[in-house]
Amino acid sequence: MKFNAWRAAALGTALAGSALAAQAVTVGLMAPLSGPQALVGQDQVDGFSLAVEQLGGKLGGQPLTLLKEDDQLKPEIGQQIVRKLIDKDKADAIVGLSFSNVLMGSLPRLAESGVVALATNAGPSPIAGAQCKANVFSLAWQNDGAAEAMGKFAQDRGLKRVYLMAPNYQAGKDMLAGFKRFYKGQVIDEVYTQVNQPDYSAEIAQLQAASPEAVFVFYPGGMGINFVKQMSQAGLMGKLPLYSVFTVDGTTLPSLRESAVGTVSGAMYDAALDTPENRKFVAAFEAKYKRTPSLYAATGYDAAQLLDAALRKSGGDAKKLAAAVKAAGGEFKSVRGPFRFGKNNMPVQNYYAFETVRDGGKLATRLIGTPLASHADPYAAQCNLP
């Protein structure tokens, strides 16, 4: 009887363990999937989906339920989606979280819930500093990082007079602040435009009249396509050096084509990076989607890989998942090269400089420097996380 009871208890434990292993993981992926920034959101979805496919449709060995949501780049819609994912769908993790303005609008509910939030396209300075949260991570970048790299790049090149432009929201302000942190020359003007503004002709005329040595801009997605094309139409491309972040990349280059030649971009990733992990990722992405992956696709891909590692570490325990994500950040192999999370759950990573060039009749990007290596953001000291 004792043996049978023990055997029954052991069998019950095994069955419970088996049920736990088979339990589905629910992940919400929120991104702009319509409007001018849809190409940014879709690349995140495609990168994440590719990694999940390579992992056999599972994360942490458990079947995945992936809920894709379109926030339309509107903070109020983002808040509704986050509440739905947390309260109704009981999501184990939320990935993507859109642009900085959408992420900031959802921060109170995310922090209150304790659900792991993994941003793949934002790292606003408040969250990097005093408003850091134990369950909120950026797998992408702290917003200032790539801009800081371009500021250092411009400084190293000896530029004396630079003109700055960005859309008027948190990320735009972070980008220009980052550039100025490392650039010590004269900033002739600092111009903020409306989010999703389609026409920059008036601002380009003012830029031309100011006669700077170079212009630094942050215009992601459709904004970047419009801005660079209008710069080209004004006859400034090739005459006025254009330094940018999140403006000329894998999502915009197919539309920009020749008008992007000669531009220099700061980023933590480009398909041109020559690492074993990236070569495999680029080959798989191009085979599946018939296009070159952008940095947004890379962060989406890394997010799935990181969650897979973290779920294995946590043993499926939701209460341990945030700590597991933090630990796994320093262990999984990112396609971008060296990576770990800092004290504030922001990336510590390389920021590179890439130039768009003609290569055998085709457009390509080439690595021309690493202005900031293993770079941590300046806000971590304000974060009270252990």
DAZIJO-V608697 format. One record per pair of residues at least 4 apart in sequence whose C-alpha atoms are under 7 Angstrom apart, sorted by the first residue. I is the first residue (numbers start at 1). J is the second residue. D is the distance in whole Angstrom. If there is no record, write none. Layout:
i->(I | I)
j->(J | J)
d->(D | D)
//
This chain:
i->(1 | 2 | 3 | 4 | 5 | 6 | 7 | 8 | 9 | 10 | 11 | 12 | 13 | 14 | 15 | 16 | 17 | 18 | 19 | 21 | 22 | 22 | 23 | 23 | 24 | 24 | 24 | 24 | 25 | 25 | 25 | 25 | 25 | 26 | 26 | 26 | 26 | 26 | 26 | 27 | 27 | 27 | 27 | 27 | 27 | 27 | 28 | 28 | 28 | 28 | 28 | 28 | 28 | 28 | 29 | 29 | 29 | 29 | 29 | 29 | 30 | 30 | 30 | 30 | 30 | 30 | 30 | 30 | 31 | 31 | 31 | 31 | 31 | 31 | 31 | 32 | 32 | 32 | 32 | 32 | 32 | 32 | 32 | 33 | 33 | 33 | 33 | 33 | 34 | 34 | 35 | 36 | 36 | 37 | 37 | 37 | 38 | 39 | 39 | 39 | 40 | 40 | 40 | 40 | 41 | 42 | 43 | 43 | 43 | 44 | 44 | 44 | 44 | 44 | 45 | 45 | 46 | 46 | 47 | 47 | 47 | 47 | 47 | 48 | 48 | 48 | 48 | 48 | 49 | 50 | 50 | 51 | 51 | 51 | 51 | 52 | 52 | 52 | 52 | 53 | 55 | 57 | 57 | 58 | 58 | 58 | 59 | 59 | 59 | 59 | 60 | 60 | 60 | 60 | 71 | 71 | 73 | 73 | 73 | 74 | 74 | 75 | 75 | 75 | 75 | 76 | 77 | 78 | 78 | 78 | 79 | 79 | 79 | 80 | 81 | 82 | 82 | 83 | 84 | 84 | 85 | 85 | 85 | 86 | 86 | 92 | 92 | 92 | 93 | 93 | 93 | 94 | 94 | 94 | 95 | 95 | 95 | 95 | 96 | 96 | 96 | 96 | 97 | 97 | 97 | 98 | 98 | 98 | 99 | 99 | 99 | 100 | 100 | 100 | 100 | 100 | 100 | 101 | 101 | 101 | 102 | 103 | 106 | 107 | 108 | 109 | 110 | 110 | 111 | 111 | 114 | 115 | 116 | 116 | 116 | 117 | 117 | 117 | 118 | 118 | 118 | 118 | 119 | 119 | 119 | 119 | 120 | 120 | 120 | 120 | 120 | 121 | 121 | 122 | 122 | 122 | 122 | 122 | 123 | 123 | 123 | 123 | 123 | 124 | 124 | 124 | 124 | 124 | 125 | 125 | 125 | 125 | 125 | 126 | 126 | 127 | 127 | 128 | 128 | 128 | 128 | 128 | 128 | 129 | 129 | 129 | 129 | 129 | 130 | 130 | 132 | 132 | 134 | 134 | 135 | 137 | 137 | 138 | 138 | 138 | 139 | 139 | 139 | 140 | 141 | 141 | 141 | 142 | 142 | 142 | 143 | 143 | 143 | 144 | 144 | 144 | 144 | 144 | 145 | 145 | 145 | 146 | 146 | 146 | 146 | 146 | 146 | 147 | 147 | 147 | 147 | 147 | 147 | 147 | 148 | 148 | 148 | 148 | 148 | 149 | 149 | 149 | 149 | 149 | 150 | 150 | 150 | 151 | 151 | 151 | 151 | 151 | 152 | 152 | 152 | 152 | 153 | 153 | 154 | 154 | 154 | 155 | 155 | 155 | 159 | 159 | 160 | 160 | 161 | 161 | 161 | 161 | 161 | 161 | 162 | 162 | 162 | 162 | 162 | 162 | 162 | 163 | 163 | 163 | 163 | 163 | 163 | 163 | 163 | 164 | 164 | 164 | 164 | 164 | 164 | 164 | 165 | 165 | 165 | 165 | 165 | 165 | 166 | 166 | 166 | 166 | 166 | 166 | 166 | 167 | 167 | 167 | 167 | 167 | 167 | 168 | 168 | 168 | 168 | 168 | 168 | 169 | 170 | 171 | 172 | 172 | 173 | 174 | 175 | 175 | 176 | 177 | 179 | 180 | 196 | 197 | 198 | 198 | 200 | 200 | 201 | 201 | 202 | 203 | 204 | 204 | 205 | 206 | 207 | 213 | 214 | 214 | 214 | 215 | 215 | 215 | 216 | 216 | 216 | 217 | 217 | 217 | 218 | 218 | 218 | 218 | 219 | 219 | 219 | 219 | 220 | 220 | 220 | 221 | 221 | 221 | 221 | 222 | 223 | 224 | 224 | 224 | 225 | 225 | 225 | 225 | 226 | 227 | 228 | 228 | 229 | 229 | 229 | 230 | 231 | 231 | 231 | 232 | 232 | 232 | 236 | 237 | 238 | 241 | 242 | 242 | 243 | 243 | 243 | 244 | 244 | 244 | 245 | 245 | 245 | 248 | 248 | 248 | 248 | 249 | 249 | 250 | 250 | 250 | 251 | 252 | 253 | 256 | 257 | 260 | 261 | 261 | 261 | 262 | 262 | 262 | 263 | 263 | 264 | 264 | 264 | 264 | 265 | 265 | 265 | 266 | 266 | 266 | 266 | 267 | 267 | 267 | 268 | 268 | 268 | 268 | 269 | 269 | 270 | 270 | 271 | 271 | 271 | 272 | 272 | 272 | 273 | 274 | 274 | 275 | 276 | 277 | 277 | 278 | 278 | 278 | 279 | 280 | 281 | 282 | 282 | 282 | 283 | 284 | 285 | 285 | 286 | 286 | 286 | 293 | 293 | 294 | 295 | 296 | 297 | 298 | 298 | 299 | 300 | 301 | 302 | 302 | 303 | 304 | 305 | 306 | 306 | 306 | 306 | 307 | 307 | 308 | 309 | 309 | 310 | 310 | 310 | 310 | 310 | 311 | 311 | 311 | 312 | 313 | 314 | 314 | 314 | 317 | 320 | 321 | 322 | 323 | 324 | 325 | 326 | 328 | 329 | 329 | 329 | 330 | 330 | 330 | 334 | 338 | 338 | 339 | 339 | 339 | 340 | 340 | 340 | 341 | 341 | 341 | 341 | 342 | 342 | 342 | 343 | 343 | 343 | 344 | 344 | 344 | 347 | 348 | 348 | 348 | 349 | 349 | 349 | 350 | 350 | 350 | 350 | 350 | 351 | 351 | 351 | 351 | 352 | 352 | 352 | 353 | 353 | 353 | 353 | 353 | 354 | 354 | 354 | 354 | 355 | 355 | 355 | 355 | 356 | 356 | 356 | 356 | 357 | 357 | 357 | 358 | 358 | 358 | 359 | 359)
j->(5 | 6 | 7 | 8 | 9 | 10 | 11 | 12 | 13 | 14 | 15 | 16 | 17 | 18 | 19 | 20 | 21 | 22 | 23 | 62 | 62 | 63 | 62 | 63 | 62 | 63 | 64 | 65 | 62 | 63 | 64 | 65 | 92 | 64 | 65 | 66 | 91 | 92 | 93 | 65 | 66 | 67 | 91 | 92 | 93 | 94 | 66 | 67 | 68 | 85 | 91 | 93 | 94 | 95 | 67 | 68 | 69 | 94 | 95 | 96 | 68 | 69 | 70 | 71 | 95 | 96 | 97 | 98 | 41 | 69 | 70 | 71 | 96 | 97 | 98 | 37 | 38 | 41 | 70 | 71 | 72 | 73 | 98 | 38 | 41 | 42 | 70 | 72 | 38 | 72 | 72 | 221 | 222 | 41 | 221 | 222 | 42 | 43 | 221 | 251 | 44 | 221 | 251 | 296 | 45 | 46 | 47 | 296 | 297 | 48 | 296 | 297 | 299 | 300 | 49 | 300 | 50 | 297 | 51 | 297 | 298 | 300 | 301 | 52 | 300 | 301 | 303 | 304 | 53 | 54 | 301 | 55 | 301 | 304 | 305 | 56 | 57 | 58 | 304 | 57 | 59 | 63 | 64 | 62 | 63 | 64 | 63 | 64 | 307 | 308 | 308 | 309 | 311 | 312 | 77 | 78 | 98 | 99 | 102 | 78 | 102 | 79 | 101 | 102 | 105 | 80 | 81 | 82 | 102 | 106 | 83 | 105 | 106 | 84 | 85 | 86 | 106 | 87 | 88 | 89 | 89 | 90 | 91 | 90 | 91 | 115 | 116 | 318 | 115 | 116 | 117 | 116 | 117 | 118 | 117 | 118 | 119 | 120 | 118 | 119 | 120 | 121 | 102 | 103 | 119 | 102 | 103 | 121 | 103 | 121 | 122 | 104 | 122 | 123 | 124 | 170 | 171 | 105 | 169 | 170 | 106 | 107 | 110 | 111 | 112 | 113 | 114 | 115 | 133 | 135 | 135 | 135 | 135 | 136 | 322 | 135 | 136 | 137 | 136 | 137 | 138 | 139 | 137 | 138 | 139 | 140 | 138 | 139 | 140 | 299 | 300 | 140 | 296 | 138 | 140 | 141 | 142 | 143 | 128 | 138 | 141 | 142 | 143 | 128 | 142 | 143 | 170 | 171 | 129 | 142 | 143 | 174 | 379 | 130 | 131 | 131 | 132 | 132 | 344 | 346 | 379 | 380 | 383 | 344 | 379 | 380 | 382 | 383 | 382 | 383 | 344 | 383 | 322 | 385 | 322 | 345 | 346 | 345 | 346 | 347 | 299 | 303 | 347 | 299 | 145 | 346 | 347 | 346 | 347 | 377 | 171 | 174 | 175 | 148 | 174 | 175 | 177 | 178 | 149 | 178 | 377 | 150 | 245 | 266 | 267 | 268 | 351 | 151 | 175 | 176 | 178 | 179 | 245 | 266 | 152 | 178 | 179 | 181 | 182 | 153 | 266 | 351 | 371 | 372 | 154 | 179 | 266 | 155 | 179 | 180 | 182 | 183 | 156 | 182 | 183 | 371 | 157 | 371 | 158 | 159 | 183 | 159 | 183 | 184 | 185 | 213 | 185 | 186 | 185 | 186 | 187 | 188 | 212 | 213 | 186 | 187 | 188 | 212 | 213 | 214 | 215 | 187 | 188 | 189 | 190 | 212 | 214 | 215 | 216 | 176 | 189 | 190 | 191 | 215 | 216 | 217 | 190 | 191 | 192 | 216 | 217 | 218 | 172 | 191 | 192 | 193 | 217 | 218 | 219 | 172 | 192 | 193 | 194 | 195 | 219 | 172 | 173 | 192 | 193 | 194 | 195 | 173 | 174 | 175 | 176 | 218 | 177 | 178 | 179 | 218 | 180 | 181 | 183 | 184 | 223 | 223 | 223 | 226 | 204 | 227 | 205 | 230 | 206 | 207 | 208 | 231 | 209 | 210 | 211 | 240 | 240 | 241 | 242 | 241 | 242 | 243 | 242 | 243 | 244 | 243 | 244 | 245 | 244 | 245 | 246 | 247 | 223 | 224 | 246 | 247 | 224 | 246 | 247 | 225 | 247 | 251 | 252 | 226 | 227 | 228 | 247 | 248 | 229 | 252 | 255 | 256 | 230 | 231 | 232 | 259 | 233 | 256 | 259 | 234 | 235 | 236 | 237 | 236 | 237 | 259 | 240 | 259 | 262 | 263 | 263 | 264 | 263 | 264 | 265 | 264 | 265 | 266 | 265 | 266 | 267 | 252 | 253 | 260 | 265 | 253 | 294 | 292 | 293 | 294 | 294 | 256 | 257 | 260 | 363 | 356 | 356 | 357 | 358 | 355 | 356 | 357 | 355 | 356 | 353 | 354 | 355 | 356 | 353 | 354 | 355 | 351 | 352 | 353 | 354 | 351 | 352 | 353 | 336 | 350 | 351 | 352 | 295 | 336 | 294 | 295 | 282 | 293 | 294 | 365 | 366 | 367 | 278 | 278 | 279 | 279 | 280 | 281 | 335 | 282 | 335 | 336 | 283 | 284 | 285 | 286 | 292 | 293 | 287 | 288 | 289 | 293 | 290 | 291 | 292 | 297 | 298 | 298 | 299 | 300 | 301 | 302 | 335 | 303 | 304 | 305 | 306 | 334 | 307 | 308 | 309 | 310 | 328 | 329 | 332 | 311 | 325 | 312 | 313 | 328 | 314 | 321 | 324 | 325 | 328 | 315 | 316 | 321 | 316 | 324 | 320 | 321 | 324 | 321 | 324 | 325 | 326 | 327 | 328 | 329 | 341 | 332 | 339 | 340 | 341 | 339 | 340 | 341 | 339 | 349 | 350 | 347 | 348 | 349 | 347 | 348 | 349 | 345 | 346 | 347 | 348 | 346 | 347 | 348 | 380 | 385 | 386 | 380 | 383 | 385 | 376 | 374 | 375 | 376 | 373 | 374 | 375 | 370 | 372 | 373 | 374 | 375 | 370 | 371 | 372 | 373 | 369 | 370 | 371 | 367 | 368 | 369 | 370 | 371 | 365 | 366 | 367 | 368 | 365 | 366 | 367 | 368 | 363 | 364 | 365 | 366 | 363 | 364 | 365 | 362 | 363 | 364 | 363 | 364)
d->(6 | 6 | 6 | 6 | 6 | 6 | 6 | 6 | 6 | 6 | 6 | 6 | 6 | 6 | 6 | 6 | 6 | 6 | 6 | 6 | 6 | 7 | 6 | 7 | 6 | 5 | 5 | 7 | 6 | 6 | 5 | 6 | 6 | 6 | 5 | 6 | 5 | 5 | 7 | 6 | 5 | 6 | 5 | 6 | 5 | 6 | 6 | 5 | 6 | 6 | 6 | 6 | 5 | 6 | 6 | 5 | 6 | 6 | 5 | 6 | 6 | 5 | 6 | 6 | 6 | 5 | 5 | 6 | 5 | 6 | 5 | 6 | 6 | 6 | 5 | 6 | 5 | 5 | 5 | 5 | 5 | 5 | 6 | 4 | 5 | 6 | 5 | 6 | 5 | 6 | 7 | 7 | 5 | 7 | 5 | 6 | 6 | 6 | 7 | 6 | 7 | 6 | 7 | 6 | 6 | 6 | 6 | 6 | 5 | 6 | 5 | 5 | 7 | 4 | 6 | 6 | 6 | 6 | 7 | 4 | 6 | 5 | 4 | 6 | 4 | 4 | 7 | 6 | 6 | 6 | 7 | 6 | 5 | 6 | 7 | 6 | 5 | 6 | 6 | 5 | 7 | 6 | 6 | 5 | 4 | 5 | 7 | 6 | 7 | 5 | 4 | 6 | 5 | 5 | 5 | 5 | 7 | 7 | 7 | 6 | 6 | 6 | 6 | 4 | 6 | 6 | 6 | 6 | 6 | 7 | 6 | 6 | 5 | 6 | 6 | 6 | 7 | 6 | 5 | 6 | 5 | 6 | 6 | 5 | 6 | 6 | 7 | 7 | 6 | 5 | 6 | 6 | 5 | 6 | 6 | 5 | 6 | 7 | 6 | 5 | 5 | 6 | 7 | 6 | 5 | 6 | 6 | 6 | 6 | 6 | 6 | 6 | 5 | 7 | 6 | 6 | 6 | 6 | 7 | 6 | 6 | 6 | 6 | 6 | 6 | 6 | 6 | 6 | 6 | 7 | 6 | 6 | 5 | 6 | 6 | 6 | 5 | 6 | 6 | 5 | 6 | 6 | 6 | 5 | 6 | 7 | 6 | 5 | 5 | 5 | 6 | 6 | 7 | 7 | 6 | 7 | 7 | 6 | 7 | 6 | 6 | 4 | 5 | 7 | 6 | 6 | 7 | 6 | 6 | 7 | 7 | 7 | 7 | 6 | 5 | 5 | 4 | 5 | 6 | 6 | 6 | 6 | 7 | 7 | 5 | 6 | 5 | 5 | 5 | 5 | 6 | 6 | 7 | 7 | 5 | 5 | 6 | 7 | 5 | 7 | 7 | 7 | 6 | 6 | 7 | 7 | 6 | 6 | 7 | 7 | 6 | 6 | 6 | 6 | 5 | 5 | 7 | 4 | 6 | 7 | 7 | 6 | 6 | 5 | 5 | 7 | 6 | 6 | 5 | 7 | 5 | 5 | 6 | 7 | 6 | 5 | 5 | 7 | 6 | 6 | 6 | 6 | 5 | 6 | 6 | 6 | 6 | 6 | 4 | 6 | 5 | 5 | 6 | 5 | 6 | 6 | 6 | 6 | 6 | 6 | 7 | 6 | 5 | 7 | 7 | 7 | 5 | 6 | 6 | 5 | 6 | 6 | 5 | 5 | 6 | 5 | 6 | 5 | 6 | 5 | 6 | 6 | 5 | 5 | 6 | 6 | 6 | 5 | 6 | 7 | 6 | 5 | 6 | 6 | 5 | 6 | 6 | 5 | 6 | 6 | 5 | 7 | 5 | 7 | 5 | 6 | 6 | 5 | 6 | 5 | 5 | 5 | 5 | 5 | 7 | 6 | 7 | 5 | 5 | 6 | 6 | 6 | 6 | 6 | 6 | 7 | 6 | 6 | 6 | 7 | 6 | 6 | 6 | 7 | 6 | 7 | 7 | 6 | 6 | 6 | 6 | 7 | 6 | 6 | 6 | 7 | 6 | 6 | 7 | 7 | 6 | 5 | 6 | 6 | 5 | 6 | 6 | 5 | 5 | 7 | 5 | 7 | 6 | 5 | 6 | 6 | 5 | 4 | 6 | 5 | 5 | 5 | 5 | 7 | 7 | 7 | 6 | 6 | 6 | 6 | 5 | 7 | 6 | 6 | 7 | 6 | 6 | 6 | 6 | 7 | 6 | 7 | 6 | 6 | 7 | 6 | 6 | 6 | 5 | 6 | 6 | 7 | 7 | 7 | 5 | 6 | 6 | 5 | 6 | 6 | 5 | 6 | 5 | 5 | 7 | 6 | 6 | 7 | 7 | 6 | 6 | 6 | 6 | 4 | 6 | 6 | 6 | 6 | 7 | 6 | 5 | 5 | 7 | 6 | 5 | 6 | 6 | 6 | 7 | 6 | 4 | 7 | 6 | 5 | 6 | 7 | 6 | 5 | 6 | 5 | 5 | 7 | 7 | 6 | 4 | 6 | 5 | 5 | 7 | 6 | 6 | 6 | 7 | 6 | 6 | 7 | 7 | 7 | 7 | 6 | 6 | 6 | 5 | 6 | 5 | 7 | 6 | 6 | 6 | 6 | 7 | 6 | 6 | 6 | 6 | 6 | 5 | 5 | 6 | 6 | 7 | 6 | 6 | 6 | 6 | 6 | 7 | 6 | 7 | 7 | 6 | 6 | 6 | 6 | 6 | 6 | 7 | 7 | 6 | 6 | 7 | 6 | 6 | 6 | 6 | 7 | 5 | 5 | 6 | 6 | 6 | 7 | 7 | 6 | 5 | 6 | 6 | 6 | 6 | 6 | 6 | 6 | 6 | 6 | 6 | 6 | 7 | 5 | 6 | 6 | 4 | 7 | 7 | 6 | 7 | 7 | 6 | 5 | 6 | 5 | 7 | 5 | 5 | 5 | 6 | 5 | 6 | 6 | 6 | 7 | 7 | 5 | 6 | 7 | 7 | 6 | 5 | 5 | 7 | 4 | 5 | 7 | 6 | 4 | 5 | 6 | 6 | 6 | 5 | 6 | 6 | 4 | 6 | 6 | 6 | 5 | 6 | 7 | 6 | 5 | 5 | 6 | 5 | 5 | 7 | 7 | 7 | 6 | 4 | 7 | 6 | 5 | 6 | 5 | 5 | 6 | 6 | 6)
//
